[in-house]
Amino acid sequence: MSASPARAEVEPRLAYHEVLSDDGTRLRAWTNDPDGAIDGPTVLLCNGLGTSAWAWPAFLDADCGVRVVSWNHRGTGGSDRPDDVERVGIEEFAEDGLSVMDHFGIDRAVLVGWSMGVNTAFEIALRHPERVSGLFAVAGVPGDTFATMLGPLRVPRAAAKAVAVNLARVLKHGGRLVTPVSTRLPVGRRAIDLISHSGFMLPVADPDLARRAITAFLETPVEWYFHVALHTSRHPRISLSRVQVPAVFVAGTWDLLAGARAMASAAERMADAVYVELSGSHFLQMEHPDRVHDLLREFLRRVG
């Protein structure tokens, strides 16, 4: 595959499904293979918190050769909030991921995780190793994620976690004042150019899909997003010696949300893990879609 503006010229084809999780929460699941035409392996994508299919340009290419199934998190992207609004942690996301696999008839698969989705993928592997043949982690660490934030700035773990958690608390309680503005923000090409040269995100391969990804992300009320984020921040570090499947960790040198050093350390603690570092931010699959996809295809061939 090669990076090309042509991706923006062809409307990506997605199919959406209604899936009930174990506690009865209705999820909006999706696949990039609406008519079963993709001849290739299937992966379960555990996406970044509150993000959508638009954040994965390579998966939206008709010739990507990988069938993807995924879902939108509770209370985001058309998925319902649970009756018990406290059931929005990584454990519940793991249940949701398994429900999506069951819905699509997938007994076992490679799990692709991005950002907080890496926590979800590793939690599934820990609880149900029989369902997981490999783990492909992009810009995320398996547990205690908030402690790895601000990695390039060399902020100590305890301080980084305190800053991140306290900021999330402020935005959870004050989000109602922000949401009327954030959900109406126009996201055009100029906005993408500014964001992708901010240092938080670096230049992306497909600005049009990036615009759609950010627009979809901003639809989630700020107070709900950070309510969920605080719950996910409680997910502890996973004992990686108990995870016995092959893994690949793809880190961004300039990632402010999931430190590359923490990802490298996680890879070192696993018996069969490969660490790859790219010159990018937290949004590697948007900045280097072809490179990330090539790494995934190589991993899928290796695990068979």
N, C-alpha and C positions, 0 to 999 in steps of 0.2 A: 504494500500500500504506500501511497505517497501523498503528502499533504497537498491539498489543492482547493482553491476556492469553489470548485465544481460541487462540493458537498452542499453548499448553500443554494445551489440552483435546482436541486432535486429535493422535493418535499420528503423528509424521512417518513417511513411507514412504521407505525406503532399500533399495537392492538392492546386494548385495556380490558381487564377482567375484574369482576367482583369476587373477593376472597374473604371468607370469615376466618378470623384467627381463633385460637382455642378459647378465649374468653368472650367470643361473640362480636368482637370489634370488626366492622366492615372495612376492608382494605381495598385500595385501588391498586391492583397489580398491573404490570405491563410487560410486553415482550417486543423485541425488535423483529420478530418472525411471525407476522400476522397470518401468513398463508402456508407456513411449513416449508418454505422454499430454501431455507438455509441448510446447506449440507456441511455440517461441522458440529463440533462438540457444544454442549450446553453448559453455561455457567449461571450461578446465582449471583447477582450483583447486590451487595449490601451497600447501598449508596450513602453518600454524605448526608448528614442530618438536614432534612427539609429540602433536599435537592431532587432533581428530576433527570429524565433521560437526556435532556438537552445538554447536560454537562459532559456527555461522552460522545464526542464527534465520531470516533472510529466505530462505535457500535451502531451508529446510524447510517453507516455506509452499507449499501445493499450487498457489497462484495466483501464484507468483513470476515465471513467464514466462521463466525461464532454466534450461536443462538443464545440470547440473553433473556433471562426472566428476572424481574425485580418488582418492587412495590414502593409506594409512597408512604412515608412514615405517618404514624397516628396523628390525626389532626392537620395534616398537610396534603396538598396536591389532590384533594378529593377523597382521601381516606378519613373515616370518622374519628372523632375523639372517643376514647373508651368511656364507658359509663363511670368507672372509677378513674378520675383524671390523674391519679398517682401512678397508674400502670403505664408508664412511658419510659421505662429504663431499658438498659441493654438486654436484660433477661426477657422482657416482653418483646423486644425487637427480634431476639433469637427465636421466640415462639412464632412470630409473624413470618420470619424467613422460612421456617419449616412448613408452615401452613401454605406458603406460596409454592414451595417445592412439591408438596402433596397435590395441590391443585393442578399443577402442570404435569403430574405423573413422573417426577424426578426422584429416583431412589437415592442417587449419589452423584455428586458433582464437585467440580472446583468452585470455590467461593471467591469472588472478587470483592474486596472491600476498599472503600475510599473514606479517608478521614474517620469519623466516628463509626463508619461501617466496618472498619477493621476490627473494632471491639466486638461488633455483632458477629462477624465471621469467625473470630477465634472463640467466642462464647459457644457458637454452634458446634465447632470442632471439639471443644472440651466436653460438652454435654452429650453430643451425638456423633462420635467419631465415625460410626458406620455410614453416616450420610455425606462425609466429606472426603474427597480424594486429593485435595490440595488447597492451598491458601495463597492468594495473590493480593498482597497488601500494598496499596498506593497511598502515600502521604498519611499514614496513620500508625498508631502503636496499639498493641493488645492490652489495653487497660491503663487506668490513671492518666488519661490523655491530657487533662488540663495541666498536669505537672510538667509536660514536655513543651508547652507553648513558649513562645519567645526564644526558642532555641538558638537562632543565629545571634541573638543579643547576649548570649551567655548568662541569662538570668538564672539564679539557683532554682531548683525544682520547687521548693516550698514557697518561695516568693512568687514564682510564675503561677502556681496553682492559686495562691491567695488573690493575686490580681485578677486572674480569669474568673474565678468563682464570684468574687465580689462585684465585678463588672456585670456578670450574668444576673446576679440578684437585683442590681439596680435596674437593668433593662427589663427584667421580669415584672417588677413592681411599677416601673414608669413607662412600660411599653405602650400602654393604652394612649399615652399622649403622642407617641411616635408613629404608631400604626396608621392613623389617617393620612400621614404624610408619606410614609415609606411605601404603602400600597398604591400610591398614586404617582410615584416618581416616574417620569418618562425615561426610558432606557434606550437611547439611540446610539449611533455609531460613535459620536463624539464622547458620550459617556463611557463606552467600552474602551476607547483610546485612552481616556484619562485613568480609568481603573487599571488597565493593563500596563500602565507605565507608573503605577503608584508605588511599586515595590511589594505591596501586599499580593498583587497578581502581576505576572509578567506577560508580555505580548502573546496573544492566543492565535492558534492556527485558523480558526473560523470565527470571526467577529459576530456574524449573524447568529450562529448557534449560541455563542456566549451571551448575546443580548437576550435570547429566548430563555437561557438558563437563569440569568439574573432576574429577569422579569417574573419567571415562575417562582423563584425563591422569595421574592419580595411580596408575593401574595399571602404568605403566612403571617398572621399577626405577630408582632414583635414579642408581646407578652407571653404568647403560647410557645413560640420558638425557644425562648430562654427558660420557660418553665420546664420544657423537655430537656434542654441542654443541661440544666442543673441536675436533673435525674441521671443523665448519662455520665455526668462528672463523677458520680459515686461508684462507677464501675472500677473495681480494684485491678491491680496488675495481675495478669494471668500467669499461673505456673507453667512456663513454656516447656518444661520437661515432660509435662503430661500431654502435650500436643505432638502426636507421632506421625503427622503427614508432611510431605514436602511443602516448602513455602518459598515465596519470593517477596522481598521487601523492596519497593521502589520509592526512594526518598528524594525530596527536593532540597538542594543546598540552602536555599533562601526561604524555606518554609517556616513561617511564624506560628503556625498552629499545630504542627507535629514535628518536633525537632529531628533532624537527620541523625544526630548522635544517638538519640533514644532508639530509633529504628535500627541502626547498625548494631547497637547493643542487644536488641531483641533477636536479631538474626544470629548473632554469635551464640546465644543461649539455646538455639535449636539444633537438633542433630542433623537436619537436612534442610538448610535454608541458604538462599543466595541473597546478597545485598547488592543493589544497584543504586547509584546516586546520580541524578541528573541535575543540570544547572537550571533550576526552576523553583517555583513557589509551591504553595499548597494545591495548585490547580494543574498538576502535571499532565493529566489526561486531556486538558484543554490546550495547554501550551505545546506539548510534545505528543499529540495523539498517535502518530504512526509509530514512534519509538516505544511508547507504552504498549501499544497493541502488538507490536512485534515481540516484545518480551513476553506478553501473555500467550501468544500463539506458540512461541518456543516452549514455554512452560507446559502448555496443554499437550504438546507432542511428547514431552518428557514423561509426564505422568500417565499418558495413554488414555 
